[in-house]
Amino acid sequence: MFEMETHVSCLFPEILAIIFSYLDVKNKGRVAQVCAAWRDASYHKSVWRGVEAKLHLRRANPSLFPSLQARGIKKVQILSLRRSLSYVIQGMPHIESLNLCGCFNLTDNGLGHAFVQDILSLRVLNLSLCKQISDSSLDLIARYLKNLEVLELGGCSNITNMGLLQVAWGLRRLKSLNLRSCRHVSDVGIGHLSGMTRSEAEGCLALEKLTLQDCQKLTDLSLKHVSKGLGGLKMLNLSFCGGISDAGMIHVSRMSQLGSLNLRSCDNISDTGIMHLAMGSLRLSGLDVSFCDKIGDQSLAYMAQGLYRLKSLSLCSCHVSDDGINRMVRQMHELKTLNIGQCVRITDKGLELIADHLTQLTGIDLYGCTKITKRGLERITQLPCLKVLNLGLWQMTDSERVR
């Protein structure tokens, strides 16, 4: 009976490609240098599916883009930009994702040279922290990137309402928009996005994710626009929006598709705002009201009545106590993540209530909870699904240390 010796060199290229697809990016490149057979197998498009190429664009490299195209790579992150952006667009005509985050030297003029015709394959564009970009770039994006689904503009502080009018006119398929710290954006711009000015722009009515963090000019009127026009919104980030108040939560409460709401550091949100949310048609799975100084135990009672489907709740630094925990825990059986860091009124009693009733918890943050002791922690660590426990500033006293 003959024994057949099997060696890795005998494997079909298709099998090698499947093996190589499990490697990280660096090792995908290394196996291509082993031998000709491995090089050919490593260039199979299935090996590189979903990979984002990270590039420093400094000097001309004629083989760069043909190599990326041969591997089927369609996602690119530019780490530093010393050449014209048009070099990338011309070299990758079927590009799907372009990440320019932090390319501080990118200008409207540079973008203008790159976007000169339709680029219908591009779905994702990240311009976060490209601080020189202004409304004129958004005009080009709206004109030539009609199929864009994700647009990141966080930190682009020169963007104004006029730029959002262009977005609302041209980007009908947009699903995710990040306007973090776009300080000139006001209720008027959000009205454009929400289709409130149909005579000028249809609006981005397919939006599912909207980040308005630190947009200081926004008021409750923006929330009225969003609730009327963006009925499919699933995630809304309003953190650090100081102009948002309890009255605005009446509008938010009508957004039946909303799954995640971030109100972190919204100073004018109080128990009354949470009452409005709880009385509406919301089916929230995630809520963050951290550092909202006017949120207290009464809010937890409202959550138990109307927001009991929550899976993630962040109450960091809120004025809640064991009494509030007691009002909440019996109804919120689906809760998996709870952040009560810096809630200095929480004691072992609160932890015992959590351990008894919130049996689905996988993570809890107790950073800075100075009134808890080893006794309460022992109860928490007995939660059957717990994977993450953050204690931070908590310290045992000498009498509690295990000897």
C-alpha positions in Angstrom: 0.0 0.0 0.0 1.5 3.3 -1.1 1.6 6.3 1.3 1.0 9.7 -0.4 3.1 12.5 1.1 1.2 15.7 1.2 3.0 19.1 1.3 1.7 22.6 1.4 3.2 23.2 -2.0 0.8 20.6 -3.4 -2.3 22.5 -2.5 -4.5 24.0 -5.2 -4.3 27.8 -5.5 -8.0 28.0 -4.6 -7.2 26.2 -1.3 -4.2 28.5 -0.6 -6.4 31.5 -1.3 -9.0 30.3 1.3 -6.2 29.9 3.9 -4.6 33.3 3.1 -8.0 35.0 3.5 -7.8 34.4 7.3 -4.5 36.2 7.7 -4.1 39.8 8.8 -3.1 42.4 6.2 0.6 42.3 7.0 0.8 38.6 6.7 -1.2 38.6 3.5 1.6 40.7 2.0 4.3 38.4 3.4 3.0 35.2 2.0 3.1 36.8 -1.5 6.9 37.0 -1.1 7.4 33.3 -0.4 7.3 31.9 -3.9 5.6 32.4 -7.3 2.8 30.0 -6.5 1.9 31.7 -3.2 2.2 35.1 -4.9 -0.3 34.1 -7.5 -2.7 32.6 -4.9 -2.4 35.6 -2.6 -3.5 37.9 -5.5 -6.9 36.1 -5.6 -9.6 38.7 -4.9 -11.2 36.6 -2.3 -8.0 37.0 -0.1 -8.4 40.8 0.0 -12.2 41.0 0.2 -13.2 43.9 2.5 -9.6 45.0 3.1 -8.9 48.8 3.4 -5.5 49.8 2.0 -3.7 52.4 4.2 -1.5 54.6 2.0 1.0 57.4 2.4 0.7 59.4 -0.9 4.2 60.9 -1.2 5.9 60.1 -4.5 4.8 58.6 -7.8 4.4 54.8 -7.7 3.2 53.5 -11.1 2.6 49.9 -9.8 0.5 51.0 -6.7 -3.0 51.2 -8.1 -2.7 48.4 -10.7 -1.6 46.2 -7.8 -4.6 47.2 -5.6 -7.0 46.7 -8.5 -5.5 43.3 -9.2 -6.4 42.3 -5.7 -9.9 43.7 -5.9 -9.2 46.3 -3.2 -11.8 49.1 -3.3 -11.4 50.7 0.1 -8.6 53.2 0.7 -7.4 55.3 3.7 -5.0 58.1 3.0 -2.7 58.5 6.0 -0.8 61.5 4.6 -1.4 63.5 1.4 1.6 64.9 -0.4 0.2 64.3 -3.9 -3.0 65.4 -5.7 -6.1 63.5 -4.6 -6.9 63.1 -8.3 -4.0 60.6 -8.4 -6.2 58.3 -6.3 -9.4 58.8 -8.1 -7.9 58.2 -11.5 -6.0 55.2 -10.3 -9.0 53.5 -8.7 -12.1 54.2 -10.9 -14.2 51.7 -9.0 -13.3 52.9 -5.5 -16.1 52.3 -2.9 -14.7 53.8 0.3 -12.3 56.8 0.6 -11.1 57.8 4.1 -9.2 61.1 4.3 -9.7 61.6 8.1 -7.0 63.9 9.5 -5.6 65.1 6.1 -5.3 68.6 7.3 -3.8 69.9 4.1 -6.7 68.9 1.9 -8.4 71.9 0.5 -11.5 72.7 -1.6 -9.2 73.2 -4.6 -7.6 69.8 -4.1 -11.0 68.1 -3.8 -12.2 70.0 -6.9 -9.4 68.6 -9.0 -10.3 65.1 -7.9 -14.1 65.2 -8.2 -14.6 66.3 -11.8 -17.1 63.7 -13.0 -19.5 61.1 -11.6 -18.0 58.5 -9.2 -21.0 56.3 -8.8 -19.1 53.5 -7.1 -18.2 55.6 -4.1 -20.4 54.7 -1.1 -18.3 56.0 1.9 -16.4 59.3 2.2 -14.7 60.3 5.4 -13.5 64.0 5.6 -13.4 64.2 9.4 -10.9 66.8 10.7 -10.2 68.1 7.1 -10.6 71.6 8.5 -10.1 73.5 5.3 -13.1 71.8 3.6 -16.1 74.2 3.1 -19.4 74.3 1.4 -17.9 74.5 -2.1 -16.6 70.9 -1.6 -20.1 69.8 -0.5 -21.4 71.2 -3.8 -19.0 68.9 -5.7 -19.8 65.9 -3.5 -23.6 66.4 -4.0 -23.1 66.7 -7.8 -20.7 63.8 -8.5 -21.2 61.3 -5.6 -24.9 60.5 -6.1 -24.7 57.0 -4.6 -22.9 58.1 -1.4 -24.3 56.3 1.7 -21.9 57.5 4.5 -20.5 61.0 4.8 -18.2 61.9 7.8 -17.8 65.6 8.3 -16.8 65.7 12.0 -14.7 68.7 12.8 -15.2 70.4 9.5 -16.0 73.7 11.1 -16.3 75.7 7.9 -19.5 73.8 6.8 -22.6 75.9 6.9 -26.3 75.5 6.3 -25.7 76.3 2.6 -23.5 73.2 2.4 -26.2 71.1 4.0 -28.7 72.4 1.4 -26.4 71.0 -1.3 -26.2 67.6 0.5 -30.0 67.6 0.9 -30.3 68.3 -2.9 -27.9 65.7 -4.2 -27.4 62.9 -1.8 -30.7 61.1 -1.8 -29.2 57.7 -0.8 -27.3 59.0 2.3 -27.8 56.7 5.3 -25.2 58.1 7.7 -24.1 61.7 8.3 -21.7 63.0 10.9 -21.7 66.7 11.6 -19.8 66.7 14.9 -18.6 70.1 16.0 -19.9 71.8 12.8 -20.4 75.0 14.7 -22.1 77.0 12.0 -24.9 74.5 11.4 -28.3 75.6 12.8 -31.9 74.6 12.7 -32.1 75.8 9.1 -29.5 73.3 7.9 -31.2 70.4 9.8 -34.5 71.6 8.1 -32.8 71.2 4.7 -31.7 67.6 5.6 -35.2 66.8 6.8 -36.9 67.9 3.7 -38.5 71.0 5.2 -37.5 73.0 2.1 -38.8 70.8 -0.7 -38.9 73.6 -3.2 -35.1 73.8 -3.0 -34.1 70.2 -1.9 -35.8 66.9 -1.4 -33.8 66.1 1.7 -31.8 63.1 2.9 -34.9 61.1 3.8 -33.1 57.8 3.8 -30.9 58.8 6.8 -30.6 56.1 9.5 -27.7 57.6 11.5 -27.3 61.3 12.3 -24.5 62.7 14.6 -25.0 66.3 15.7 -22.6 66.2 18.7 -21.5 69.6 19.8 -23.5 71.5 17.3 -24.1 74.4 19.6 -26.5 76.4 17.5 -29.2 73.7 17.4 -32.4 74.1 19.3 -35.6 72.0 19.8 -36.8 73.2 16.4 -34.1 70.9 14.8 -35.7 68.0 16.7 -39.1 69.0 15.3 -37.7 68.9 11.8 -36.0 65.5 12.3 -39.1 63.9 13.8 -41.2 65.1 10.9 -38.9 64.4 8.0 -36.5 61.6 9.0 -38.9 58.9 10.1 -36.4 56.1 9.4 -33.7 57.4 11.7 -32.3 54.6 13.9 -29.4 56.5 15.7 -29.4 60.1 16.9 -26.4 61.6 18.7 -27.2 65.0 20.4 -24.4 64.9 22.9 -23.1 68.3 24.1 -25.9 70.1 22.3 -26.6 72.8 25.0 -29.5 74.3 23.1 -31.6 71.1 23.3 -34.2 71.0 26.1 -36.9 68.8 27.7 -39.5 70.2 25.2 -37.5 68.8 22.3 -37.9 65.3 23.8 -41.6 65.5 22.9 -40.6 65.5 19.2 -38.0 62.7 19.7 -40.6 60.5 21.5 -42.5 60.2 18.2 -39.6 58.6 16.3 -40.8 55.0 16.4 -37.8 53.6 14.5 -35.1 55.2 16.8 -33.0 52.6 18.5 -30.2 54.6 20.0 -30.3 58.1 21.5 -27.3 60.0 23.0 -28.0 63.0 25.2 -24.6 63.0 27.0 -23.8 66.4 28.6 -27.1 68.0 27.4 -27.3 70.3 30.4 -30.9 71.3 29.9 -32.3 67.7 29.9 -34.0 66.8 33.2 -36.4 64.2 34.6 -39.2 65.9 32.6 -37.4 65.2 29.3 -37.1 61.5 30.2 -40.8 61.5 31.1 -41.6 62.7 27.6 -39.4 60.0 26.0 -41.1 57.3 28.2 -44.6 58.4 27.2 -44.0 58.3 23.5 -43.8 55.5 20.9 -40.0 54.9 21.3 -38.5 51.4 21.3 -35.0 52.5 22.4 -32.4 49.9 22.9 -29.6 52.3 23.8 -29.7 55.6 25.9 -26.9 57.8 27.2 -27.7 60.6 29.6 -24.3 60.7 31.2 -23.3 64.0 32.8 -26.8 65.4 32.6 -26.9 67.0 36.1 -30.7 67.3 36.2 -31.3 63.6 35.8 -32.2 61.8 39.0 -34.1 58.9 40.5 -37.4 60.0 39.0 -35.9 59.4 35.5 -35.2 55.8 36.4 -38.8 55.3 37.4 -40.0 56.8 34.0 -37.5 54.4 32.2 -39.0 51.4 34.0 -42.5 52.5 32.8 -41.8 53.3 29.1 -38.2 52.5 28.2 -38.0 49.0 29.6 -36.6 47.5 26.4 -33.3 49.2 26.9 -30.3 47.0 26.4 -27.7 49.7 27.1 -28.0 52.5 29.6 -25.4 55.1 30.6 -26.0 57.3 33.7 -22.4 58.3 34.4 -22.3 61.2 37.0 -26.1 61.5 37.2 -27.7 62.2 40.6 -29.2 58.7 41.0 -29.3 56.6 44.2 -30.2 53.1 45.5 -33.8 54.3 45.5 -33.7 55.0 41.7 -32.0 51.6 41.1 -34.8 50.0 43.1 -37.5 51.6 40.9 -35.8 50.5 37.7 -34.4 47.0 38.0 -37.6 45.0 38.2 -38.8 46.0 34.7 -35.6 46.3 32.7 -34.9 42.6 32.2 -33.2 43.1 28.8 -30.5 45.4 30.1 -27.0 44.1 29.1 -24.8 47.1 29.7 -25.1 49.6 32.6 -22.8 52.6 33.2 -23.2 54.1 36.7 -19.7 55.4 37.0 -19.3 58.4 39.3 -22.8 57.9 40.7 -21.5 58.6 44.2 -24.8 57.9 45.9 -24.9 54.3 44.8 -24.0 51.8 47.7 -23.9 48.1 48.2 -27.7 48.0 48.4 -27.9 49.3 44.8 -25.4 46.6 43.7 -27.4 43.9 45.4 -30.6 45.0 43.6 -28.7 45.0 40.3 -27.3 41.5 41.0 -30.8 40.1 41.9 -32.7 41.5 39.0 -30.5 42.4 36.0 -29.3 38.9 35.3 -28.6 39.5 31.6 -25.9 42.1 32.3 -22.7 41.5 30.4 -21.0 44.8 31.4 -21.1 47.3 34.3 -19.1 50.4 34.9 -18.6 51.3 38.6 -15.7 53.8 38.0 -15.6 56.3 40.9 -18.5 54.8 42.9 -16.8 55.5 46.2 -19.5 54.1 48.5 -19.4 50.5 47.3 -17.5 47.9 49.2 -16.2 44.4 48.7 -19.6 43.0 49.8 -21.4 44.6 47.0 -18.8 43.7 44.4 -19.0 40.1 45.4 -22.7 40.1 44.5 -22.0 41.8 41.2 -19.3 39.3 40.2 -21.8 36.5 40.6 -23.9 37.7 37.7 -24.0 34.8 35.3 -23.3 36.7 32.0 -20.9 39.3 33.3 -17.8 39.8 31.1 -16.8 43.4 31.8 -16.4 45.1 35.2 -14.8 48.5 35.4 -13.9 49.7 38.8 -11.4 52.5 38.1 -11.0 54.6 41.2 -12.6 52.1 43.6 -10.3 50.9 46.3 -10.6 48.4 49.1 -10.1 49.5 52.7 -7.4 47.7 54.7 -10.1 45.8 56.6 -11.6 44.5 53.3 -8.4 43.2 51.7 -8.2 39.4 51.2 -5.2 38.2 53.3 
